[in-house]
Amino acid sequence: YSLMAGGKRLRPILCLAAAEAVGGKAEAVIPVACALEFIHTYSLIHDDLPSMDNDDYRRGKLTSHKVFGEDIAILAGDALLTEAFNLLARRDLMPGVPSERLLDVTREVSEAAGWFGMVAGQVLDIRSEGKTVDLKTLQQIHRLKTGAMIRVSLRAGAILSGASAAALASLSDYGRQIGLAFQIADDILDVTGDEA
């Protein structure tokens, strides 16, 4: 339900584009691109819960917990996160990719999704609610909550495709910048946007 609700598919697109940008084939990294979308979707399901943002709609449809209940929504998010790492471990789906590259990407994705990335950003965001935060804190929230997964999406496609150190550094910087810009735009839409 939540995976097929629409959306931009930004993270998988960036993964595929980064693979091509460094001379690889997008088809070779599709399982990783799917894993990134699974992680993103899990985060949205959990973010919509009453204990977090308490949203009723996502992408014009009722949120998962409104349709299936909070218990099933939590489990659906958990299942998507777990399945994402199952996909990352499936060497058989990426036969031309060396194991060490896949292991590096798995580690980086876990850091970007976890306590050193998206989860940390969500914690900072929750702890900042109702408070005035300085620019440095706001940028840290954005870099972690949204930027970490955008950045790793680019890095994953590039690493799996054998990017040079210089190309990887450029794509990493690009990911850092667009992650910040994306979250700023999202925050503005939260204030000025119309549900329709």
C-alpha positions as CSV (number, residue, x, y, z in Angstrom):
1,Y,0.0,0.0,0.0
2,S,2.7,2.5,1.0
3,L,5.3,1.5,-1.5
4,M,2.8,2.0,-4.4
5,A,1.3,5.3,-3.1
6,G,3.4,7.3,-5.6
7,G,6.2,9.7,-4.8
8,K,9.2,11.0,-6.6
9,R,11.4,7.9,-6.2
10,L,14.3,10.4,-5.8
11,R,16.6,8.1,-3.9
12,P,16.5,5.2,-6.4
13,I,16.7,7.6,-9.3
14,L,19.8,9.2,-7.8
15,C,21.4,5.7,-7.2
16,L,20.8,4.7,-10.8
17,A,22.0,8.1,-12.2
18,A,25.2,8.0,-10.1
19,A,25.9,4.5,-11.4
20,E,25.6,5.8,-15.0
21,A,27.5,9.0,-14.2
22,V,30.6,7.0,-13.3
23,G,30.3,4.6,-16.3
24,G,28.3,1.8,-14.8
25,K,24.9,0.3,-15.8
26,A,21.8,1.4,-14.0
27,E,20.3,-2.1,-14.3
28,A,23.2,-3.5,-12.2
29,V,22.2,-1.5,-9.1
30,I,18.4,-1.8,-9.3
31,P,18.2,-4.0,-6.2
32,V,20.1,-1.4,-4.2
33,A,17.9,1.3,-5.6
34,C,14.8,-0.7,-4.5
35,A,16.3,-1.2,-1.0
36,L,16.8,2.6,-0.7
37,E,13.1,3.2,-1.6
38,F,12.1,0.5,1.0
39,I,14.0,2.4,3.7
40,H,12.5,5.7,2.6
41,T,9.0,4.3,2.7
42,Y,9.5,2.6,6.1
43,S,10.6,6.0,7.4
44,L,7.5,7.7,6.1
45,I,5.2,5.1,7.6
46,H,6.8,5.5,11.0
47,D,7.0,9.3,10.6
48,D,3.2,9.5,10.0
49,L,2.4,7.6,13.2
50,P,0.5,9.4,16.0
51,S,3.6,9.3,18.3
52,M,5.6,11.2,15.6
53,D,3.9,13.6,13.1
54,N,0.4,12.2,13.5
55,D,-0.4,12.6,9.8
56,D,-3.7,11.4,8.2
57,Y,-2.6,11.7,4.6
58,R,0.5,10.9,2.6
59,R,0.7,11.5,-1.1
60,G,-3.0,12.1,-1.2
61,K,-3.9,8.8,0.4
62,L,-4.8,7.9,3.9
63,T,-1.6,7.0,5.8
64,S,-0.8,3.4,6.6
65,H,-1.8,3.6,10.2
66,K,-5.2,5.1,9.3
67,V,-5.9,2.2,6.9
68,F,-4.4,-0.7,8.7
69,G,-3.9,0.4,12.3
70,E,-0.9,1.6,14.2
71,D,0.3,-2.0,15.0
72,I,0.3,-3.1,11.4
73,A,1.9,0.2,10.2
74,I,4.8,-0.3,12.7
75,L,5.3,-3.8,11.5
76,A,5.0,-2.8,7.8
77,G,7.8,-0.3,8.4
78,D,9.9,-2.8,10.2
79,A,9.4,-5.3,7.4
80,L,10.4,-2.8,4.7
81,L,13.6,-1.9,6.6
82,T,14.4,-5.6,7.1
83,E,13.7,-6.4,3.5
84,A,15.9,-3.6,2.3
85,F,18.9,-5.2,4.0
86,N,17.9,-8.6,2.5
87,L,18.0,-7.0,-0.9
88,L,21.4,-5.5,-0.2
89,A,22.7,-8.9,0.7
90,R,21.5,-10.6,-2.5
91,R,24.7,-10.9,-4.5
92,D,22.8,-13.2,-6.9
93,L,20.8,-10.2,-8.0
94,M,24.0,-8.2,-8.7
95,P,26.3,-10.8,-10.3
96,G,28.8,-8.4,-11.7
97,V,29.3,-6.4,-8.4
98,P,32.3,-7.4,-6.3
99,S,31.4,-8.5,-2.7
100,E,33.6,-5.9,-1.1
101,R,31.7,-3.1,-2.8
102,L,28.4,-4.5,-1.8
103,L,29.6,-4.8,1.8
104,D,30.8,-1.2,1.8
105,V,27.5,0.0,0.4
106,T,25.5,-2.0,3.0
107,R,27.6,-0.4,5.8
108,E,27.1,3.0,4.4
109,V,23.4,2.6,4.0
110,S,23.0,1.3,7.5
111,E,24.9,4.3,8.8
112,A,22.8,6.7,6.7
113,A,19.5,5.1,7.8
114,G,20.4,4.6,11.4
115,W,21.7,6.4,14.5
116,F,24.4,8.2,12.5
117,G,22.0,9.5,9.9
118,M,18.2,9.6,9.4
119,V,17.2,8.3,12.9
120,A,19.5,10.8,14.5
121,G,18.0,13.6,12.5
122,Q,14.5,12.5,13.4
123,V,15.5,12.5,17.1
124,L,16.9,16.0,16.8
125,D,13.8,17.1,15.0
126,I,11.5,15.7,17.7
127,R,13.6,17.2,20.5
128,S,13.5,20.6,18.7
129,E,9.7,20.8,18.3
130,G,8.2,23.9,19.8
131,K,11.6,25.4,20.3
132,T,13.6,28.0,18.4
133,V,16.6,26.4,16.9
134,D,19.7,28.1,15.5
135,L,20.7,27.7,11.9
136,K,23.5,25.2,12.7
137,T,21.1,22.9,14.5
138,L,18.5,23.2,11.7
139,Q,21.1,22.4,9.1
140,Q,22.2,19.4,11.2
141,I,18.6,18.1,11.4
142,H,18.3,18.5,7.6
143,R,21.6,16.8,6.8
144,L,20.8,13.8,9.0
145,K,17.1,13.4,8.6
146,T,16.9,13.8,4.8
147,G,20.4,14.5,3.5
148,A,22.1,11.3,4.7
149,M,19.9,9.0,2.7
150,I,20.0,11.2,-0.4
151,R,23.8,11.4,-0.1
152,V,24.1,7.6,0.3
153,S,21.9,7.0,-2.6
154,L,24.4,8.7,-4.9
155,R,27.3,7.0,-3.1
156,A,25.8,3.6,-3.4
157,G,25.3,3.8,-7.2
158,A,28.8,5.2,-7.6
159,I,30.6,2.7,-5.3
160,L,28.9,-0.3,-6.9
161,S,29.9,0.9,-10.3
162,G,33.6,1.4,-9.4
163,A,33.7,5.2,-9.1
164,S,37.1,6.9,-8.7
165,A,37.8,8.6,-5.5
166,A,37.4,12.0,-7.2
167,A,34.0,11.1,-8.7
168,L,32.8,9.7,-5.4
169,A,33.9,12.9,-3.5
170,S,32.1,15.0,-6.1
171,L,28.9,13.0,-5.9
172,S,29.1,13.0,-2.1
173,D,29.3,16.8,-2.0
174,Y,26.4,17.0,-4.5
175,G,24.3,14.7,-2.4
176,R,25.1,16.8,0.7
177,Q,23.9,20.0,-1.0
178,I,20.8,18.6,-2.6
179,G,19.8,16.9,0.6
180,L,19.8,20.2,2.4
181,A,18.0,21.9,-0.4
182,F,15.3,19.2,-0.6
183,Q,14.6,19.4,3.1
184,I,14.4,23.2,3.1
185,A,11.9,23.0,0.2
186,D,9.9,20.3,2.1
187,D,9.8,22.4,5.3
188,I,8.5,25.4,3.3
189,L,5.8,23.2,1.7
190,D,4.8,22.1,5.2
191,V,3.9,25.7,6.0
192,T,2.7,27.0,2.7
193,G,1.5,23.9,0.9
194,D,-2.0,22.8,0.1
195,E,-3.0,19.2,0.6
196,A,-4.7,19.2,-2.7
